[in-house]
Amino acid sequence: MVQPNSPSIGCYLGYIFGILAILWVSYLLYLLIGTVWRCCFGSGSRRSEPDPPFPLSQTTAPHPPSQAHAQPSRRSDPRPSQDSGVGMP
């Protein structure tokens, strides 16, 4: 008679799996809300912060590539070829 009154192992497993399920669902909701928040609101604030470092790095490193890209375009376009002949009267 003591055994029917005492909770069985199945009840404890049900409680444990129920708590784990609640935690899992809450974690998935956290990830979903965090992703939506980053896409809608977080991108604007994050874009403003990295902008100052990017122009600094672009002003130092990309100048040779930009000049290299500009030279083939000058060769292909007639207008830049006139610019290259500025020394001529």
ChimeraX attribute file (.defattr): number of C-alpha atoms within 10 A of each C-alpha:
attribute: neighborCount
match mode: 1-to-1
recipient: residues
	/A:1	5
	/A:2	6
	/A:3	7
	/A:4	7
	/A:5	7
	/A:6	8
	/A:7	10
	/A:8	10
	/A:9	9
	/A:10	9
	/A:11	10
	/A:12	11
	/A:13	11
	/A:14	11
	/A:15	12
	/A:16	12
	/A:17	12
	/A:18	12
	/A:19	12
	/A:20	12
	/A:21	12
	/A:22	12
	/A:23	12
	/A:24	12
	/A:25	12
	/A:26	12
	/A:27	12
	/A:28	12
	/A:29	12
	/A:30	12
	/A:31	12
	/A:32	12
	/A:33	12
	/A:34	13
	/A:35	13
	/A:36	12
	/A:37	12
	/A:38	14
	/A:39	11
	/A:40	10
	/A:41	11
	/A:42	13
	/A:43	11
	/A:44	11
	/A:45	10
	/A:46	11
	/A:47	10
	/A:48	9
	/A:49	10
	/A:50	10
	/A:51	10
	/A:52	10
	/A:53	9
	/A:54	11
	/A:55	12
	/A:56	10
	/A:57	11
	/A:58	11
	/A:59	10
	/A:60	10
	/A:61	11
	/A:62	12
	/A:63	12
	/A:64	11
	/A:65	10
	/A:66	11
	/A:67	11
	/A:68	11
	/A:69	11
	/A:70	13
	/A:71	15
	/A:72	11
	/A:73	14
	/A:74	15
	/A:75	12
	/A:76	11
	/A:77	11
	/A:78	11
	/A:79	11
	/A:80	16
	/A:81	14
	/A:82	12
	/A:83	11
	/A:84	13
	/A:85	9
	/A:86	9
	/A:87	7
	/A:88	7
	/A:89	4
